Each structure stands twice: as structure tokens, then as C-alpha cells.
Amino acid sequence: MNVEQVLLISLALISLAPAILSIRTCGSHEVCVSKKKCDESDDSGKGKLVKRILDNSCGRDLECCDREQLENFEAYQAEIEYRNQRRKNIWASSDNPLEGEPKPNLVGAKEDEPGYKSCGVKRECVPRHLCSTGVVNEDGRYIIKPRINEESNFGCRVVEECCPLGDQIEEGRNPIQRNVKDFLLKGCGYSNPKGLYYQLDGYNNGESVFAEFPWMVALMDMEGNFVCGGTLIHPQLVLTSAHNVFNRSEDSLLVRAGDWDLNSQTELHPYQMRAISELHRHENFNNLTLYNDIALVVLERPFQVAPHIQPICLPPPETPQMEAELRSASCLATGWGLRYSTSRTMENLLKRIELPAVDHESCQRLLRHTVLGRRYNLHPSFTCAGGVKGKDTCMGDGGSPLFCTLPGQKDRYQLVGLVSWGIECAEKDVPAAYTNVAYLRNWIDEQVTKSGFPLIEGF
């Protein structure tokens, strides 16, 4: 081959370079078409799905806070200041101050000292189980009004009592407090249908009771901020949604189990916190369409199982029989997210939401009447629940569990879904989409064995 021939071949290759560089190798499930054609034919809902992730729009170092809560707190502080000033005036102007009332210490407030917060003269906000005068019913449960405010409880939290100093009990001395060290796990999926120790007054507001669903966990960042919900499937394994941990690493998160009131650390049994050693997101997770929205979290060490910390059962791989059984099951979802899309703050008490399961075909039909359009195709990695006015998961509930009763059992549950996305919240005939755990059961098993754990047995 002479120099002239080499030059001609080189020029030909250069002229073909743009075409060669533009060639894209498609996957086995793809074909090459124009971008316009691809966008026109899209039926995945990308760009229209509302992830169940909470957006803090306040800016740096700020967070959303309930207006009524702030107003009540400010009114309480003003009342305390007024009372202190009144006592100071009485002591200054009289030789016989109020009988039995000690001279107030107005130099340095009790709240600034270590220990419990003051809620009056010789009274402190203590955990209810550490006060002998707490309101207790016949079976030893402490009655709590979930909407309790500072005015009716003197500034104490819902699991606290404004307790006289002489009525306080030392930790561990209350006879109803169990020793959790001897607790034996009888199996997966057992709820505490009446909860433990606390009973709510106003239960129809949709709150769970303490330890009612002991598999619920919270994923927190290193500063203690809530990130998303999750589900305990083994003392050392947690499932959550991939979209909530999409841009997170193992060393940026912690997992908290056994919590109920996110605003309190005074429940009768304390929560447990664990670091994460491995974080496995589904390799085919799509952050636009949310297909395969699942992640497995491996903890550095297992949680100590206790009455308020227990795993839920996993379902078997998806079958038509299982889908039929779900239609007669009782299903619930839990989470600390917004109650409605218009809510200003997350819930501090764990929500309890009763939801009907919706079959795949019916869910797809209902979703096609929304902004998703009449051609929307519901991917098999989603299952649906809800469509009832006023009842739904919402922003902030991402990763939290949807669970249904096992066939023939009342208070024992299997994990059916993980909160993934929805169109608005709590609207009639608009069910929410959940990660289909049964459809992804084989993936879960693969990740569990890769991480060195034995396969999780069924129920």
C-alpha cells in the first residue's frame, strides 16, 4: 500500500468519525430511536412522580415549625415571667408573703440547670413512669392526649408529667417497667396491638401507641436530623427506599429503632441507635421513574430485640395467590411524615394509617386519570394502597413500611411495600405507589446472602 492509498483511507475514516462516535450501544431491552420519539412515547411518569421525601424550604440552619406550637410556647413563657414577677413584687412589698410559697429564685432559671425542666413551684417535667401521681388506668397504662399542649400540661412533652418533686420515682423502680434483657423473640411480624404502657386519649387522630409496630425504624443523619423511615427485617438488616438514600453514604447515616415520639427521649424503653456498615441500592433503581425503589441497610451490629424492637416478616416471592390474599387482608402504613400535603410540619408521634390494598390493574387505571395521563404504565416493581379521602402516606414518609396481616392471623404482619411516591396526598381515588417487596424478594435474598447472612426464613 503506497502513501497515496494510506492518505485516502485516513481521510475516509475522518469523514466517518462523527457517525462512528454517535453510535450508542443499546441494552437488551432497548432500541435506537430519536429523542423526540422517545420522549413522546414515554409512559413511565418521570418528572411527574412526587417522591415521599420532605423538602425543607426554609433555608440553611432553619426548619419548618408549627405556628400554633410556637404561639403556645411563647404564651407559656410569658405566663411564667408574669408569675415570677408577681411573686417578686409580693415578696418585696409584704412582710407576710403567700403562705407555703418559697421565695423564688429569679437569678438563673431552672431550665438552664442540668436535669428536668421546671413546670411550676417544686414541680418538674419528668417521664410519666417516674411520677407516682401520673394518670394511670387499671392495667397500668399511662393516659396521653396526643394533642396535649403547653397550657394543659405546663410545658411538658406528651410522655412527661408535671410532677411534684416529692412524687418522683427513681429510674427502674416503677413496678410496670419490664426488664427487657430477658425478652425472647417468638417470631417475626408480631405487633403489640394495645402498645406498651401508654394509652392515647383521642386515638382516632391517627397516632399509633408506643411500640405498637416494633419494626418501624428511623434513618437519621449525623446531626440527628430525620432523613426517612425504614423497616427492620432482621436484628441487623433494614429495608428502605432507594430514593431517600440515593446520594447518601454508609458513614453519613444512623439507624434508630424503638422510637415513637421523635420530640422526646423519655419513653419507658429507650430507643437504640446503630451505625451502618453496608448500603445496597438496587442496581436498576431509576431516580426519574423510581423503578426498583429499594435499598438494603446492613448495620455494624445488631439491635437488641426487645418488646419495642422486633423484625417484621418478609413475604414470599409474588404470586397470584398472594395478590388475592391481600384483597382480604388488613393493611396499614406508618411514618412520621406530613399528615397532608398542606401540613406545615412532620408528625412527632408515629402515625398509624389504615389503607386498602389496590390491585395493579385498578391502580394503573386510577393513576391514568391523574397528571400522569392515560398512557401511564405502572411498573411491576410498584404495588398500590389507599385512594381513600383523608388517609394516606405523604412527604417525609419515604422508606416507611406498608404491611398487611398474614392469612388467617389478626395481629401478625408481613411487609408488603415501602413508601415510594404519590400524586398529592390523601385524595379520593388516587392511591399511592409503594415498592413491591414481594416482586423484589429475590433481590433481597441475593443481597442478604452477599452480605454474609443466612436467608431470612418465612413465617
Secondary structure, 3 states (H helix, E strand, C coil): CCHHHHHHHHHHHHHHHHHHHCCCCCCCCCCCCCHHHHHHHCCCCCCCCEECCCCCCCCCCCCCCCHHHHHHHHHHHHHHHHHHHHHHHHHHHCCCCCCCCCCCCCCCCHHHCCCCEEEECCEEEEEHHHECCCCECCCCCEEECCCCCHHHHCCCCCCEEEEEHHHECCCCCCCCCCCHHHCCCCCCCECCCCCCCEEECCHHHCECCCCCCCCEEEEEECCCCEEEEEEEEECCEEEECHHHHCCCCHHHEEEEECCCECCCCCCCCCCEEEEEEEEEECCCCCCCCCCCCCEEEEECCCCCCECCECCCECCCCCCHHHHHHHCCCCEEEEECCCCCCCCCCCCCECEEEEECEECHHHHHHHHCCCCCCCCCCCCCCEEEEECECCECCCCCCCCCEEEEECCCCCCEEEEEEEEEEECCCCCCCCEEEEEECCCCHHHHHHHHHHCCCCCCCCC
